[in-house]
Amino acid sequence: MLNEKTMITDALTGVNGELTRFGEMIPQTENKELKQCLKQIRNECEMSQEKLYHIAREKSYYIPAEKASQQEIDHVKSILTQSSMQ
């Protein structure tokens, strides 16, 4: 029998996967009407993901990683800046 935690985390995982797929499809679509439709569906999917995320956080089903320190952020920025200059 599935419990609430399993159902919410499975739904969140599924929505996250769909968002990844939209991110891949949208830039590859040349048809402007289809592209707009995919963007609209993606936006609705993002709203669902946000709702599921908040439910999971409220019920402690999902605990995000600790926030990066400023030093870690600066380090990643420097790596990305160096990569883009090459």
VMD Tcl script that builds the backbone (N, CA, C; Angstrom):
set m [mol new atoms 258]
animate dup $m
set s [atomselect $m all]
$s set {name element resname resid chain x y z} {
  {N N MET 1 A 0.846 -1.178 0.000}
  {CA C MET 1 A 0.000 0.000 0.000}
  {C C MET 1 A 0.896 1.249 0.000}
  {N N LEU 2 A 0.592 2.167 -0.883}
  {CA C LEU 2 A 1.358 3.406 -0.960}
  {C C LEU 2 A 0.944 4.362 0.149}
  {N N ASN 3 A 1.933 5.015 0.715}
  {CA C ASN 3 A 1.606 6.029 1.708}
  {C C ASN 3 A 1.710 7.412 1.077}
  {N N GLU 4 A 1.296 8.419 1.816}
  {CA C GLU 4 A 1.264 9.785 1.291}
  {C C GLU 4 A 2.642 10.264 0.874}
  {N N LYS 5 A 3.650 9.975 1.677}
  {CA C LYS 5 A 5.010 10.416 1.364}
  {C C LYS 5 A 5.461 9.850 0.017}
  {N N THR 6 A 5.235 8.577 -0.197}
  {CA C THR 6 A 5.628 7.936 -1.452}
  {C C THR 6 A 4.901 8.557 -2.634}
  {N N MET 7 A 3.614 8.810 -2.481}
  {CA C MET 7 A 2.838 9.386 -3.580}
  {C C MET 7 A 3.319 10.797 -3.915}
  {N N ILE 8 A 3.579 11.605 -2.907}
  {CA C ILE 8 A 4.020 12.983 -3.147}
  {C C ILE 8 A 5.407 12.999 -3.762}
  {N N THR 9 A 6.331 12.199 -3.225}
  {CA C THR 9 A 7.684 12.202 -3.783}
  {C C THR 9 A 7.710 11.614 -5.189}
  {N N ASP 10 A 6.891 10.603 -5.462}
  {CA C ASP 10 A 6.804 10.058 -6.832}
  {C C ASP 10 A 6.243 11.093 -7.796}
  {N N ALA 11 A 5.215 11.819 -7.370}
  {CA C ALA 11 A 4.628 12.862 -8.229}
  {C C ALA 11 A 5.647 13.968 -8.484}
  {N N LEU 12 A 6.380 14.352 -7.460}
  {CA C LEU 12 A 7.392 15.401 -7.600}
  {C C LEU 12 A 8.505 14.950 -8.554}
  {N N THR 13 A 8.929 13.723 -8.432}
  {CA C THR 13 A 9.952 13.179 -9.326}
  {C C THR 13 A 9.453 13.161 -10.767}
  {N N GLY 14 A 8.196 12.758 -10.967}
  {CA C GLY 14 A 7.623 12.732 -12.303}
  {C C GLY 14 A 7.530 14.112 -12.927}
  {N N VAL 15 A 7.079 15.082 -12.153}
  {CA C VAL 15 A 6.953 16.458 -12.654}
  {C C VAL 15 A 8.332 17.017 -12.990}
  {N N ASN 16 A 9.318 16.736 -12.151}
  {CA C ASN 16 A 10.675 17.203 -12.437}
  {C C ASN 16 A 11.198 16.620 -13.749}
  {N N GLY 17 A 10.881 15.365 -14.003}
  {CA C GLY 17 A 11.279 14.735 -15.259}
  {C C GLY 17 A 10.600 15.386 -16.451}
  {N N GLU 18 A 9.335 15.700 -16.296}
  {CA C GLU 18 A 8.603 16.363 -17.385}
  {C C GLU 18 A 9.190 17.739 -17.671}
  {N N LEU 19 A 9.554 18.468 -16.631}
  {CA C LEU 19 A 10.162 19.790 -16.828}
  {C C LEU 19 A 11.478 19.666 -17.608}
  {N N THR 20 A 12.237 18.632 -17.320}
  {CA C THR 20 A 13.476 18.395 -18.062}
  {C C THR 20 A 13.180 18.147 -19.534}
  {N N ARG 21 A 12.155 17.349 -19.804}
  {CA C ARG 21 A 11.796 17.047 -21.192}
  {C C ARG 21 A 11.324 18.290 -21.940}
  {N N PHE 22 A 10.533 19.138 -21.266}
  {CA C PHE 22 A 10.104 20.391 -21.902}
  {C C PHE 22 A 11.315 21.264 -22.215}
  {N N GLY 23 A 12.270 21.298 -21.297}
  {CA C GLY 23 A 13.483 22.071 -21.515}
  {C C GLY 23 A 14.271 21.589 -22.723}
  {N N GLU 24 A 14.166 20.313 -23.035}
  {CA C GLU 24 A 14.826 19.761 -24.211}
  {C C GLU 24 A 14.018 20.007 -25.485}
  {N N MET 25 A 12.701 19.899 -25.388}
  {CA C MET 25 A 11.844 20.009 -26.575}
  {C C MET 25 A 11.688 21.440 -27.083}
  {N N ILE 26 A 11.463 22.364 -26.190}
  {CA C ILE 26 A 11.120 23.733 -26.588}
  {C C ILE 26 A 12.172 24.353 -27.512}
  {N N PRO 27 A 13.460 24.296 -27.186}
  {CA C PRO 27 A 14.430 24.934 -28.078}
  {C C PRO 27 A 14.575 24.231 -29.430}
  {N N GLN 28 A 14.150 22.982 -29.513}
  {CA C GLN 28 A 14.288 22.225 -30.747}
  {C C GLN 28 A 13.075 22.363 -31.665}
  {N N THR 29 A 12.053 23.040 -31.204}
  {CA C THR 29 A 10.814 23.169 -31.958}
  {C C THR 29 A 10.845 24.434 -32.801}
  {N N GLU 30 A 10.651 24.274 -34.110}
  {CA C GLU 30 A 10.649 25.434 -35.001}
  {C C GLU 30 A 9.263 26.034 -35.168}
  {N N ASN 31 A 8.229 25.226 -35.000}
  {CA C ASN 31 A 6.853 25.694 -35.157}
  {C C ASN 31 A 6.507 26.615 -33.983}
  {N N LYS 32 A 6.258 27.887 -34.292}
  {CA C LYS 32 A 6.027 28.881 -33.234}
  {C C LYS 32 A 4.797 28.565 -32.397}
  {N N GLU 33 A 3.734 28.066 -33.014}
  {CA C GLU 33 A 2.511 27.739 -32.260}
  {C C GLU 33 A 2.761 26.577 -31.312}
  {N N LEU 34 A 3.464 25.569 -31.812}
  {CA C LEU 34 A 3.785 24.424 -30.956}
  {C C LEU 34 A 4.707 24.852 -29.825}
  {N N LYS 35 A 5.683 25.687 -30.140}
  {CA C LYS 35 A 6.613 26.175 -29.122}
  {C C LYS 35 A 5.857 26.924 -28.024}
  {N N GLN 36 A 4.918 27.780 -28.419}
  {CA C GLN 36 A 4.134 28.536 -27.439}
  {C C GLN 36 A 3.283 27.601 -26.584}
  {N N CYS 37 A 2.701 26.589 -27.211}
  {CA C CYS 37 A 1.881 25.609 -26.488}
  {C C CYS 37 A 2.738 24.848 -25.476}
  {N N LEU 38 A 3.924 24.427 -25.887}
  {CA C LEU 38 A 4.819 23.711 -24.980}
  {C C LEU 38 A 5.251 24.590 -23.811}
  {N N LYS 39 A 5.500 25.863 -24.092}
  {CA C LYS 39 A 5.866 26.792 -23.019}
  {C C LYS 39 A 4.734 26.951 -22.012}
  {N N GLN 40 A 3.509 27.016 -22.515}
  {CA C GLN 40 A 2.356 27.152 -21.617}
  {C C GLN 40 A 2.206 25.905 -20.746}
  {N N ILE 41 A 2.345 24.748 -21.356}
  {CA C ILE 41 A 2.245 23.494 -20.592}
  {C C ILE 41 A 3.384 23.418 -19.576}
  {N N ARG 42 A 4.594 23.827 -19.990}
  {CA C ARG 42 A 5.734 23.826 -19.078}
  {C C ARG 42 A 5.473 24.740 -17.880}
  {N N ASN 43 A 4.898 25.928 -18.134}
  {CA C ASN 43 A 4.608 26.862 -17.044}
  {C C ASN 43 A 3.606 26.265 -16.062}
  {N N GLU 44 A 2.589 25.586 -16.573}
  {CA C GLU 44 A 1.613 24.923 -15.695}
  {C C GLU 44 A 2.283 23.807 -14.903}
  {N N CYS 45 A 3.177 23.102 -15.560}
  {CA C CYS 45 A 3.918 22.023 -14.912}
  {C C CYS 45 A 4.797 22.590 -13.791}
  {N N GLU 46 A 5.412 23.747 -14.041}
  {CA C GLU 46 A 6.235 24.389 -13.015}
  {C C GLU 46 A 5.391 24.794 -11.804}
  {N N MET 47 A 4.186 25.271 -12.048}
  {CA C MET 47 A 3.307 25.632 -10.925}
  {C C MET 47 A 2.945 24.397 -10.113}
  {N N SER 48 A 2.688 23.284 -10.789}
  {CA C SER 48 A 2.391 22.033 -10.079}
  {C C SER 48 A 3.595 21.572 -9.272}
  {N N GLN 49 A 4.767 21.688 -9.884}
  {CA C GLN 49 A 5.991 21.288 -9.196}
  {C C GLN 49 A 6.188 22.113 -7.934}
  {N N GLU 50 A 5.923 23.405 -8.035}
  {CA C GLU 50 A 6.093 24.283 -6.875}
  {C C GLU 50 A 5.111 23.914 -5.765}
  {N N LYS 51 A 3.874 23.615 -6.116}
  {CA C LYS 51 A 2.886 23.210 -5.106}
  {C C LYS 51 A 3.307 21.911 -4.430}
  {N N LEU 52 A 3.725 20.930 -5.230}
  {CA C LEU 52 A 4.165 19.657 -4.661}
  {C C LEU 52 A 5.388 19.846 -3.768}
  {N N TYR 53 A 6.302 20.694 -4.204}
  {CA C TYR 53 A 7.503 20.975 -3.423}
  {C C TYR 53 A 7.131 21.563 -2.060}
  {N N HIS 54 A 6.203 22.512 -2.054}
  {CA C HIS 54 A 5.800 23.134 -0.779}
  {C C HIS 54 A 5.110 22.116 0.131}
  {N N ILE 55 A 4.291 21.262 -0.426}
  {CA C ILE 55 A 3.644 20.212 0.377}
  {C C ILE 55 A 4.706 19.294 0.975}
  {N N ALA 56 A 5.663 18.881 0.132}
  {CA C ALA 56 A 6.717 17.978 0.602}
  {C C ALA 56 A 7.555 18.638 1.696}
  {N N ARG 57 A 7.848 19.930 1.550}
  {CA C ARG 57 A 8.617 20.653 2.574}
  {C C ARG 57 A 7.833 20.764 3.872}
  {N N GLU 58 A 6.538 21.128 3.771}
  {CA C GLU 58 A 5.712 21.292 4.965}
  {C C GLU 58 A 5.617 20.007 5.769}
  {N N LYS 59 A 5.574 18.882 5.084}
  {CA C LYS 59 A 5.414 17.605 5.762}
  {C C LYS 59 A 6.755 16.925 6.047}
  {N N SER 60 A 7.844 17.624 5.765}
  {CA C SER 60 A 9.205 17.105 5.962}
  {C C SER 60 A 9.476 15.846 5.150}
  {N N TYR 61 A 8.823 15.725 3.994}
  {CA C TYR 61 A 9.097 14.616 3.083}
  {C C TYR 61 A 10.316 14.937 2.224}
  {N N TYR 62 A 10.623 16.209 2.123}
  {CA C TYR 62 A 11.757 16.656 1.320}
  {C C TYR 62 A 12.523 17.696 2.118}
  {N N ILE 63 A 13.801 17.477 2.252}
  {CA C ILE 63 A 14.653 18.441 2.943}
  {C C ILE 63 A 15.742 18.846 1.950}
  {N N PRO 64 A 15.734 20.106 1.541}
  {CA C PRO 64 A 16.713 20.541 0.545}
  {C C PRO 64 A 18.132 20.554 1.109}
  {N N ALA 65 A 19.085 20.529 0.217}
  {CA C ALA 65 A 20.487 20.618 0.625}
  {C C ALA 65 A 20.735 21.977 1.261}
  {N N GLU 66 A 21.795 22.052 2.039}
  {CA C GLU 66 A 22.157 23.324 2.651}
  {C C GLU 66 A 22.495 24.339 1.573}
  {N N LYS 67 A 22.257 25.603 1.878}
  {CA C LYS 67 A 22.588 26.662 0.940}
  {C C LYS 67 A 24.102 26.761 0.799}
  {N N ALA 68 A 24.530 27.094 -0.399}
  {CA C ALA 68 A 25.960 27.256 -0.657}
  {C C ALA 68 A 26.478 28.500 0.049}
  {N N SER 69 A 27.716 28.409 0.492}
  {CA C SER 69 A 28.349 29.572 1.112}
  {C C SER 69 A 28.747 30.558 0.013}
  {N N GLN 70 A 29.023 31.787 0.394}
  {CA C GLN 70 A 29.450 32.780 -0.593}
  {C C GLN 70 A 30.759 32.349 -1.249}
  {N N GLN 71 A 31.614 31.710 -0.491}
  {CA C GLN 71 A 32.887 31.227 -1.038}
  {C C GLN 71 A 32.628 30.170 -2.127}
  {N N GLU 72 A 31.697 29.254 -1.876}
  {CA C GLU 72 A 31.365 28.233 -2.873}
  {C C GLU 72 A 30.753 28.864 -4.123}
  {N N ILE 73 A 29.889 29.836 -3.936}
  {CA C ILE 73 A 29.263 30.539 -5.062}
  {C C ILE 73 A 30.327 31.244 -5.895}
  {N N ASP 74 A 31.227 31.946 -5.225}
  {CA C ASP 74 A 32.300 32.663 -5.923}
  {C C ASP 74 A 33.201 31.698 -6.698}
  {N N HIS 75 A 33.472 30.550 -6.115}
  {CA C HIS 75 A 34.311 29.545 -6.775}
  {C C HIS 75 A 33.657 29.052 -8.064}
  {N N VAL 76 A 32.379 28.729 -8.012}
  {CA C VAL 76 A 31.665 28.258 -9.205}
  {C C VAL 76 A 31.601 29.359 -10.255}
  {N N LYS 77 A 31.349 30.586 -9.825}
  {CA C LYS 77 A 31.320 31.715 -10.763}
  {C C LYS 77 A 32.655 31.863 -11.475}
  {N N SER 78 A 33.737 31.724 -10.737}
  {CA C SER 78 A 35.057 31.886 -11.359}
  {C C SER 78 A 35.327 30.774 -12.367}
  {N N ILE 79 A 34.904 29.559 -12.063}
  {CA C ILE 79 A 35.080 28.446 -13.002}
  {C C ILE 79 A 34.267 28.701 -14.266}
  {N N LEU 80 A 33.024 29.123 -14.102}
  {CA C LEU 80 A 32.168 29.368 -15.268}
  {C C LEU 80 A 32.662 30.563 -16.083}
  {N N THR 81 A 33.172 31.575 -15.429}
  {CA C THR 81 A 33.705 32.739 -16.133}
  {C C THR 81 A 34.934 32.356 -16.943}
  {N N GLN 82 A 35.814 31.536 -16.351}
  {CA C GLN 82 A 37.005 31.082 -17.060}
  {C C GLN 82 A 36.635 30.225 -18.268}
  {N N SER 83 A 35.636 29.360 -18.111}
  {CA C SER 83 A 35.205 28.484 -19.200}
  {C C SER 83 A 34.631 29.276 -20.359}
  {N N SER 84 A 33.886 30.323 -20.061}
  {CA C SER 84 A 33.250 31.100 -21.120}
  {C C SER 84 A 34.242 31.984 -21.861}
  {N N MET 85 A 35.376 32.269 -21.256}
  {CA C MET 85 A 36.388 33.111 -21.901}
  {C C MET 85 A 37.270 32.317 -22.850}
  {N N GLN 86 A 37.279 31.021 -22.723}
  {CA C GLN 86 A 38.158 30.180 -23.561}
  {C C GLN 86 A 37.585 29.937 -24.924}
}
mol reanalyze $m
mol bondsrecalc $m
mol representation Tube
mol addrep $m
